[in-house]
Amino acid sequence: MKYIDEFNNPELARKLLDEIRATVTRPWALMEVCGGQTHSIIRHGIDQLLPEGLELIHGPGCPVCVTPLEVIDKALEIAARPEVIFCSFGDMLRVPGTDRDLFRVKGEGGDVRVVYSPLDALQLARQHPDRQVVFFAIGFETTAPANAMAVHQARRLGLDNFSLLVSHVRVPPAIEAIMTAPDCRVQGFLAAGHVCSVMGTAEYPELAERHRVPIVVTGFEPLDILEGIRRAVHQLERGEHRVDNAYPRAVRETGNPAALHMIQEVFEVTDRSWRGIGRIPASGWRLSDAFRDFDAEHRFDVGGIRTEEPAVCRAGEVLQGLIKPTECSAFGTTCTPRTPLGATMVSSEGACAAYYLYRRLNGQTSSGASAPQGSRAPREEMNPVG
């Protein structure tokens, strides 16, 4: 068991696994919401060590992966303009649009830059008053406060050459959409700890009650995930459905008041399309009317874009938890980190990327042992600029 050696407390890891095995009496299906949790699960072989019948379903918790193709194409059009400095996190540069990606735009002469914070883009706007600086503001609730702060600062500084291309999404409406889908198999959720550290847990009890599913807020280390699974399984076996915070070192019920205030001042809730899933009501944020002048979509008038997904790519089904990556015929063949068809193969949190990186190439489970020497995909393929 490879991951046991990487725990600070292997005895606790074994204890948690033994308790999970002793508790499970029937098949259960849990969905981990966050792509970071997915990578930890696959990297450490946690899914391979669980008792037979206890399935982990990978959810749509990768913000890069769910950014709609239409928004990617808008980013490409804006980034190609000569007056623009287009700033983004590294993960987004390889995400395929309809016919190219941001790397291609950069190679064709576009000024595309990788930054590590929206405040880096704000600084570029101060340094280049003759250029329009656009930051690609994607992400779940976790990244929203920093993006809101950047816009707030831009207005305070009087910068009229800074804007955001916004594609923020919210987790609770996505859980609602998953549970109301006719082919849903999910019986419980491992909620994303970093999202709840910002937003708190107030939105989850109603979801747990209405759909009669346990929701356990979970961290990202292997022990965190095992503890989340243990608590979720206990609830399922007892017929319970409540919210349980298994990540108290980072998450409070009320969230982060300062971050929430900044989000509420700058953003407003809107319907949002999710790549591979479709439009989910009230599942995103956009800039409020008071900050609309900083909206890159309005500033550059990039409406009317038509998009087309590759027919062979089944990333949408992966994002909905309907299939595993290896069930897509393009996985590992025509679709690789160097030649991606979908965002799930590019993002550092994508499920397809996790399966490729940690050599789950044929859908077979093993003991979770280390891959043979030389068989692991080079890590730089996943995010060559990040």
SEDO-287454 format. One record per residue (C-alpha): residue number from 1; residue in three letters; x, y, z. Coordinates in nm, 3 decimals. Each point is the difference from the previous one (the first is absolute). Example, Ala and Ser with C-alpha at 12.3 -4.5 7.8 and 13.67 -1.06 7.14 Angstrom:
(1, ALA, (1.230, -0.450, 0.780));
(2, SER, (0.137, 0.344, -0.066));
This chain:
(1, MET, (0.000, 0.000, 0.000));
(2, LYS, (0.210, 0.284, -0.138));
(3, TYR, (-0.188, 0.287, 0.158));
(4, ILE, (0.040, -0.141, 0.356));
(5, ASP, (0.370, 0.089, -0.008));
(6, GLU, (-0.089, 0.360, -0.081));
(7, PHE, (-0.231, 0.049, 0.299));
(8, ASN, (0.128, 0.167, 0.313));
(9, ASN, (-0.216, -0.247, 0.190));
(10, PRO, (-0.015, -0.339, -0.175));
(11, GLU, (-0.164, -0.162, 0.302));
(12, LEU, (-0.294, 0.240, -0.026));
(13, ALA, (-0.022, -0.064, -0.373));
(14, ARG, (-0.029, -0.374, 0.057));
(15, LYS, (-0.251, 0.057, 0.277));
(16, LEU, (-0.218, 0.214, -0.225));
(17, LEU, (0.013, -0.255, -0.279));
(18, ASP, (-0.083, -0.283, 0.238));
(19, GLU, (-0.296, 0.194, 0.138));
(20, ILE, (-0.129, 0.079, -0.348));
(21, ARG, (0.026, -0.367, -0.098));
(22, ALA, (-0.174, -0.109, 0.318));
(23, THR, (-0.282, 0.252, -0.046));
(24, VAL, (-0.094, -0.062, -0.363));
(25, THR, (-0.273, -0.262, -0.038));
(26, ARG, (-0.135, 0.091, -0.346));
(27, PRO, (0.108, 0.187, -0.313));
(28, TRP, (0.027, 0.379, 0.029));
(29, ALA, (0.103, 0.273, -0.244));
(30, LEU, (0.164, 0.318, 0.127));
(31, MET, (0.097, 0.299, -0.212));
(32, GLU, (0.304, 0.209, 0.085));
(33, VAL, (-0.086, 0.349, -0.122));
(34, CYS, (0.349, 0.144, -0.034));
(35, GLY, (0.254, -0.087, -0.269));
(36, GLY, (0.278, 0.042, 0.255));
(37, GLN, (-0.156, -0.280, 0.200));
(38, THR, (-0.024, -0.211, -0.316));
(39, HIS, (0.374, 0.036, -0.062));
(40, SER, (0.079, -0.090, 0.360));
(41, ILE, (-0.226, -0.306, -0.021));
(42, ILE, (0.157, -0.126, -0.324));
(43, ARG, (0.357, 0.088, 0.097));
(44, HIS, (-0.018, -0.188, 0.329));
(45, GLY, (-0.216, -0.286, -0.124));
(46, ILE, (-0.271, 0.066, 0.258));
(47, ASP, (-0.278, -0.121, -0.230));
(48, GLN, (0.187, -0.330, -0.048));
(49, LEU, (0.019, -0.065, 0.373));
(50, LEU, (-0.365, 0.050, 0.082));
(51, PRO, (-0.228, -0.302, 0.050));
(52, GLU, (-0.167, -0.146, -0.305));
(53, GLY, (-0.321, 0.180, -0.085));
(54, LEU, (0.105, 0.335, 0.146));
(55, GLU, (0.048, 0.219, -0.308));
(56, LEU, (0.146, 0.349, -0.026));
(57, ILE, (-0.154, 0.200, -0.285));
(58, HIS, (0.202, 0.293, -0.131));
(59, GLY, (-0.203, 0.319, -0.007));
(60, PRO, (0.015, 0.327, -0.196));
(61, GLY, (0.231, 0.164, 0.253));
(62, CYS, (0.265, 0.127, -0.241));
(63, PRO, (-0.056, 0.368, -0.085));
(64, VAL, (0.224, -0.017, -0.308));
(65, CYS, (-0.196, -0.300, -0.129));
(66, VAL, (-0.346, 0.152, 0.038));
(67, THR, (0.086, 0.337, -0.155));
(68, PRO, (-0.232, -0.001, -0.304));
(69, LEU, (0.142, -0.019, -0.349));
(70, GLU, (-0.172, 0.327, -0.088));
(71, VAL, (0.197, 0.182, 0.271));
(72, ILE, (0.326, -0.164, -0.115));
(73, ASP, (-0.066, 0.125, -0.353));
(74, LYS, (-0.073, 0.348, 0.135));
(75, ALA, (0.332, -0.010, 0.185));
(76, LEU, (0.178, -0.098, -0.321));
(77, GLU, (-0.156, 0.284, -0.195));
(78, ILE, (0.086, 0.258, 0.266));
(79, ALA, (0.355, -0.133, 0.048));
(80, ALA, (0.074, 0.030, -0.373));
(81, ARG, (-0.068, 0.376, -0.005));
(82, PRO, (0.318, 0.209, -0.031));
(83, GLU, (-0.097, 0.247, 0.273));
(84, VAL, (-0.054, -0.274, 0.259));
(85, ILE, (0.223, -0.162, 0.261));
(86, PHE, (-0.193, -0.315, 0.087));
(87, CYS, (0.081, -0.150, 0.342));
(88, SER, (-0.093, -0.346, 0.121));
(89, PHE, (0.098, -0.280, 0.231));
(90, GLY, (0.217, -0.258, -0.175));
(91, ASP, (-0.265, -0.273, -0.011));
(92, MET, (-0.214, 0.194, -0.245));
(93, LEU, (0.263, 0.033, -0.275));
(94, ARG, (-0.040, -0.358, -0.125));
(95, VAL, (-0.380, -0.016, 0.025));
(96, PRO, (-0.127, -0.052, -0.355));
(97, GLY, (-0.243, 0.245, -0.152));
(98, THR, (-0.189, -0.075, -0.318));
(99, ASP, (0.311, 0.014, -0.220));
(100, ARG, (0.297, 0.111, 0.214));
(101, ASP, (0.115, 0.079, 0.355));
(102, LEU, (0.174, 0.287, 0.177));
(103, PHE, (0.342, -0.150, -0.072));
(104, ARG, (-0.081, 0.020, -0.371));
(105, VAL, (-0.110, 0.362, 0.040));
(106, LYS, (0.325, 0.076, 0.179));
(107, GLY, (0.199, -0.171, -0.274));
(108, GLU, (-0.181, 0.208, -0.259));
(109, GLY, (0.108, 0.322, 0.171));
(110, GLY, (-0.263, 0.057, 0.267));
(111, ASP, (0.127, 0.142, 0.329));
(112, VAL, (-0.110, -0.284, 0.229));
(113, ARG, (0.160, -0.012, 0.344));
(114, VAL, (-0.015, -0.249, 0.286));
(115, VAL, (-0.057, 0.163, 0.339));
(116, TYR, (-0.042, -0.142, 0.348));
(117, SER, (-0.255, 0.249, 0.129));
(118, PRO, (-0.251, 0.248, -0.144));
(119, LEU, (0.198, 0.264, 0.187));
(120, ASP, (0.294, -0.079, -0.230));
(121, ALA, (-0.224, 0.094, -0.292));
(122, LEU, (-0.106, 0.315, 0.182));
(123, GLN, (0.366, 0.098, 0.036));
(124, LEU, (0.050, -0.051, -0.373));
(125, ALA, (-0.288, 0.239, -0.064));
(126, ARG, (0.176, 0.263, 0.209));
(127, GLN, (0.328, -0.060, -0.184));
(128, HIS, (-0.158, 0.010, -0.348));
(129, PRO, (-0.261, 0.279, -0.006));
(130, ASP, (-0.003, -0.010, -0.381));
(131, ARG, (-0.111, -0.368, -0.009));
(132, GLN, (-0.320, -0.176, 0.101));
(133, VAL, (0.075, -0.265, 0.264));
(134, VAL, (-0.252, -0.283, 0.031));
(135, PHE, (0.006, -0.267, 0.271));
(136, PHE, (-0.175, -0.333, -0.064));
(137, ALA, (-0.206, -0.031, 0.320));
(138, ILE, (-0.109, -0.362, 0.024));
(139, GLY, (-0.057, -0.223, 0.297));
(140, PHE, (-0.234, -0.106, 0.274));
(141, GLU, (-0.070, 0.201, 0.311));
(142, THR, (0.362, -0.045, 0.105));
(143, THR, (0.151, 0.246, -0.249));
(144, ALA, (-0.288, 0.249, -0.002));
(145, PRO, (0.119, 0.217, 0.293));
(146, ALA, (0.339, 0.074, -0.159));
(147, ASN, (-0.161, 0.083, -0.334));
(148, ALA, (-0.253, 0.223, 0.172));
(149, MET, (0.281, 0.175, 0.186));
(150, ALA, (0.185, 0.065, -0.327));
(151, VAL, (-0.302, 0.176, -0.151));
(152, HIS, (-0.061, 0.190, 0.322));
(153, GLN, (0.360, 0.122, -0.003));
(154, ALA, (-0.015, 0.090, -0.370));
(155, ARG, (-0.296, 0.228, 0.063));
(156, ARG, (0.166, 0.155, 0.304));
(157, LEU, (0.315, 0.069, -0.207));
(158, GLY, (-0.199, 0.138, -0.293));
(159, LEU, (0.137, -0.258, -0.246));
(160, ASP, (-0.211, -0.003, -0.314));
(161, ASN, (0.227, -0.248, -0.183));
(162, PHE, (-0.068, -0.300, 0.226));
(163, SER, (-0.285, -0.249, -0.036));
(164, LEU, (-0.105, -0.356, 0.082));
(165, LEU, (-0.132, -0.269, -0.230));
(166, VAL, (-0.218, -0.168, 0.261));
(167, SER, (-0.104, -0.365, 0.007));
(168, HIS, (-0.056, -0.069, 0.369));
(169, VAL, (-0.211, -0.299, 0.102));
(170, ARG, (-0.165, -0.103, 0.328));
(171, VAL, (-0.004, -0.347, 0.152));
(172, PRO, (-0.345, -0.033, 0.170));
(173, PRO, (-0.201, 0.051, -0.322));
(174, ALA, (0.221, -0.262, -0.168));
(175, ILE, (-0.084, -0.250, 0.275));
(176, GLU, (-0.368, 0.081, -0.055));
(177, ALA, (0.038, -0.063, -0.375));
(178, ILE, (0.178, -0.330, 0.060));
(179, MET, (-0.263, -0.127, 0.243));
(180, THR, (-0.292, 0.091, -0.226));
(181, ALA, (0.150, -0.166, -0.309));
(182, PRO, (-0.201, -0.310, -0.103));
(183, ASP, (0.308, -0.224, -0.012));
(184, CYS, (0.151, 0.111, 0.331));
(185, ARG, (0.165, -0.277, 0.204));
(186, VAL, (0.151, 0.220, 0.271));
(187, GLN, (-0.103, -0.088, 0.357));
(188, GLY, (0.233, 0.234, 0.190));
(189, PHE, (0.250, 0.281, -0.052));
(190, LEU, (0.350, 0.090, 0.113));
(191, ALA, (-0.026, 0.379, -0.016));
(192, ALA, (0.298, 0.219, -0.088));
(193, GLY, (0.170, 0.132, 0.311));
(194, HIS, (0.159, 0.304, -0.163));
(195, VAL, (-0.337, 0.119, -0.137));
(196, CYS, (-0.159, -0.036, 0.343));
(197, SER, (0.291, 0.184, 0.163));
(198, VAL, (-0.120, 0.305, -0.193));
(199, MET, (-0.376, -0.052, -0.012));
(200, GLY, (-0.066, -0.202, 0.314));
(201, THR, (-0.252, -0.284, 0.007));
(202, ALA, (-0.331, 0.187, 0.022));
(203, GLU, (-0.114, -0.095, -0.353));
(204, TYR, (0.045, -0.374, 0.047));
(205, PRO, (-0.250, -0.114, 0.269));
(206, GLU, (-0.298, 0.072, -0.225));
(207, LEU, (0.160, -0.202, -0.282));
(208, ALA, (0.074, -0.291, 0.232));
(209, GLU, (-0.354, -0.002, 0.135));
(210, ARG, (-0.179, 0.045, -0.332));
(211, HIS, (0.194, -0.273, -0.179));
(212, ARG, (0.057, -0.217, 0.308));
(213, VAL, (0.376, -0.024, -0.053));
(214, PRO, (0.284, 0.046, 0.248));
(215, ILE, (0.236, 0.285, -0.084));
(216, VAL, (0.337, -0.019, 0.174));
(217, VAL, (0.236, 0.298, -0.031));
(218, THR, (0.341, -0.150, -0.064));
(219, GLY, (0.360, 0.111, -0.045));
(220, PHE, (0.249, -0.118, -0.259));
(221, GLU, (0.263, -0.209, 0.175));
(222, PRO, (-0.050, -0.378, -0.008));
(223, LEU, (-0.091, -0.010, 0.369));
(224, ASP, (-0.254, 0.280, -0.054));
(225, ILE, (-0.164, -0.192, -0.282));
(226, LEU, (-0.010, -0.329, 0.191));
(227, GLU, (-0.159, 0.176, 0.297));
(228, GLY, (-0.257, 0.157, -0.230));
(229, ILE, (-0.080, -0.339, -0.153));
(230, ARG, (-0.027, -0.156, 0.346));
(231, ARG, (-0.250, 0.261, 0.116));
(232, ALA, (-0.204, -0.017, -0.320));
(233, VAL, (-0.021, -0.381, 0.015));
(234, HIS, (-0.111, 0.009, 0.363));
(235, GLN, (-0.285, 0.234, -0.092));
(236, LEU, (-0.104, -0.212, -0.297));
(237, GLU, (-0.005, -0.321, 0.202));
(238, ARG, (-0.212, 0.170, 0.267));
(239, GLY, (-0.239, 0.162, -0.246));
(240, GLU, (0.114, 0.352, 0.096));
(241, HIS, (0.036, 0.303, -0.227));
(242, ARG, (0.163, 0.303, 0.156));
(243, VAL, (0.295, 0.232, -0.047));
(244, ASP, (0.314, -0.104, 0.187));
(245, ASN, (0.315, 0.213, 0.016));
(246, ALA, (0.302, -0.232, -0.010));
(247, TYR, (0.233, 0.293, -0.074));
(248, PRO, (-0.039, 0.222, 0.310));
(249, ARG, (0.359, 0.126, -0.013));
(250, ALA, (-0.092, 0.205, -0.307));
(251, VAL, (-0.381, 0.018, -0.018));
(252, ARG, (-0.245, 0.187, 0.220));
(253, GLU, (-0.377, -0.003, -0.041));
(254, THR, (-0.001, 0.374, -0.072));
(255, GLY, (0.294, -0.012, -0.244));
(256, ASN, (0.233, 0.299, -0.041));
(257, PRO, (-0.197, 0.322, 0.070));
(258, ALA, (0.251, 0.232, -0.169));
(259, ALA, (0.010, -0.212, -0.316));
(260, LEU, (-0.378, -0.029, -0.009));
(261, HIS, (-0.038, 0.377, 0.033));
(262, MET, (0.237, 0.060, -0.292));
(263, ILE, (-0.183, -0.253, -0.219));
(264, GLN, (-0.338, 0.149, 0.080));
(265, GLU, (0.119, 0.352, -0.077));
(266, VAL, (0.153, -0.078, -0.340));
(267, PHE, (-0.194, -0.300, -0.139));
(268, GLU, (-0.362, -0.102, -0.047));
(269, VAL, (-0.147, -0.346, -0.053));
(270, THR, (-0.081, -0.100, -0.357));
(271, ASP, (-0.084, -0.310, -0.205));
(272, ARG, (0.312, -0.162, -0.140));
(273, SER, (0.079, -0.261, -0.264));
(274, TRP, (0.234, -0.282, 0.104));
(275, ARG, (0.211, -0.164, -0.268));
(276, GLY, (-0.131, -0.347, -0.074));
(277, ILE, (-0.296, 0.043, 0.236));
(278, GLY, (-0.210, 0.290, -0.121));
(279, ARG, (-0.164, 0.301, 0.157));
(280, ILE, (-0.062, -0.015, 0.375));
(281, PRO, (-0.221, 0.270, 0.156));
(282, ALA, (0.164, 0.232, 0.255));
(283, SER, (0.326, -0.196, -0.028));
(284, GLY, (0.239, 0.286, -0.068));
(285, TRP, (0.104, 0.354, 0.072));
(286, ARG, (0.037, 0.301, -0.225));
(287, LEU, (0.113, 0.352, 0.074));
(288, SER, (-0.276, 0.209, 0.156));
(289, ASP, (-0.131, 0.313, -0.170));
(290, ALA, (0.225, 0.217, 0.215));
(291, PHE, (0.308, -0.172, -0.149));
(292, ARG, (-0.129, -0.074, -0.349));
(293, ASP, (0.258, 0.236, -0.155));
(294, PHE, (0.264, -0.259, 0.096));
(295, ASP, (-0.175, -0.283, -0.188));
(296, ALA, (0.216, -0.104, -0.298));
(297, GLU, (-0.296, -0.155, -0.185));
(298, HIS, (-0.170, 0.338, -0.011));
(299, ARG, (0.317, 0.198, -0.059));
(300, PHE, (0.106, -0.206, -0.303));
(301, ASP, (-0.347, -0.093, -0.129));
(302, VAL, (0.069, -0.369, -0.061));
(303, GLY, (-0.355, -0.125, -0.033));
(304, GLY, (-0.134, -0.223, -0.274));
(305, ILE, (0.274, -0.264, 0.018));
(306, ARG, (-0.100, -0.346, -0.126));
(307, THR, (0.168, -0.305, 0.151));
(308, GLU, (0.035, -0.367, -0.080));
(309, GLU, (0.130, -0.277, 0.226));
(310, PRO, (0.197, -0.293, -0.149));
(311, ALA, (-0.254, -0.277, -0.056));
(312, VAL, (0.236, -0.273, 0.125));
(313, CYS, (0.074, 0.174, 0.334));
(314, ARG, (-0.209, -0.128, 0.293));
(315, ALA, (0.135, 0.248, 0.257));
(316, GLY, (-0.352, 0.116, 0.079));
(317, GLU, (-0.097, -0.349, 0.114));
(318, VAL, (0.317, -0.020, 0.210));
(319, LEU, (-0.088, 0.333, 0.165));
(320, GLN, (-0.348, -0.128, 0.084));
(321, GLY, (0.140, -0.318, 0.151));
(322, LEU, (-0.175, -0.217, -0.260));
(323, ILE, (0.319, -0.167, -0.124));
(324, LYS, (0.360, -0.040, 0.108));
(325, PRO, (0.265, 0.154, -0.229));
(326, THR, (0.111, -0.340, -0.129));
(327, GLU, (-0.349, -0.062, -0.139));
(328, CYS, (0.060, 0.268, -0.263));
(329, SER, (0.148, -0.146, -0.319));
(330, ALA, (0.216, 0.310, -0.054));
(331, PHE, (0.163, -0.020, 0.345));
(332, GLY, (0.375, -0.054, -0.021));
(333, THR, (-0.011, -0.040, -0.380));
(334, THR, (-0.117, 0.303, -0.195));
(335, CYS, (-0.047, 0.190, 0.327));
(336, THR, (0.314, 0.049, 0.211));
(337, PRO, (0.142, 0.292, 0.199));
(338, ARG, (0.194, 0.108, -0.311));
(339, THR, (-0.296, -0.042, -0.235));
(340, PRO, (-0.306, 0.060, 0.220));
(341, LEU, (-0.352, -0.017, -0.134));
(342, GLY, (-0.161, 0.113, 0.326));
(343, ALA, (0.092, 0.209, 0.301));
(344, THR, (-0.011, -0.302, 0.235));
(345, MET, (0.326, -0.122, -0.160));
(346, VAL, (0.175, 0.337, 0.042));
(347, SER, (-0.088, 0.134, 0.341));
(348, SER, (0.210, -0.088, 0.303));
(349, GLU, (-0.332, -0.093, 0.167));
(350, GLY, (-0.159, -0.183, -0.295));
(351, ALA, (-0.102, -0.362, 0.047));
(352, CYS, (0.141, -0.106, -0.338));
(353, ALA, (0.329, 0.168, 0.088));
(354, ALA, (0.014, -0.190, 0.329));
(355, TYR, (-0.064, -0.335, -0.169));
(356, TYR, (0.265, 0.074, -0.264));
(357, LEU, (0.261, 0.134, 0.241));
(358, TYR, (-0.032, -0.290, 0.244));
(359, ARG, (-0.021, -0.262, -0.277));
(360, ARG, (-0.359, -0.113, 0.038));
(361, LEU, (-0.002, -0.062, -0.372));
(362, ASN, (-0.211, -0.314, -0.032));
(363, GLY, (-0.256, 0.037, 0.277));
(364, GLN, (0.149, -0.289, 0.196));
(365, THR, (0.058, 0.035, 0.372));
(366, SER, (0.314, -0.123, 0.165));
(367, SER, (0.127, 0.018, 0.355));
(368, GLY, (0.080, 0.367, -0.030));
(369, ALA, (0.369, -0.082, -0.033));
(370, SER, (0.240, 0.233, -0.170));
(371, ALA, (-0.005, 0.004, -0.379));
(372, PRO, (0.290, -0.181, -0.169));
(373, GLN, (0.314, 0.204, -0.043));
(374, GLY, (-0.037, 0.237, -0.291));
(375, SER, (-0.374, -0.056, -0.044));
(376, ARG, (-0.125, 0.314, 0.170));
(377, ALA, (-0.088, 0.285, -0.232));
(378, PRO, (0.231, 0.300, 0.038));
(379, ARG, (-0.156, 0.242, 0.246));
(380, GLU, (0.093, 0.298, -0.215));
(381, GLU, (-0.241, -0.122, -0.267));
(382, MET, (-0.290, 0.081, 0.224));
(383, ASN, (0.085, 0.366, 0.049));
(384, PRO, (0.313, 0.090, -0.195));
(385, VAL, (-0.008, 0.363, 0.102));
(386, GLY, (-0.146, -0.027, 0.350));
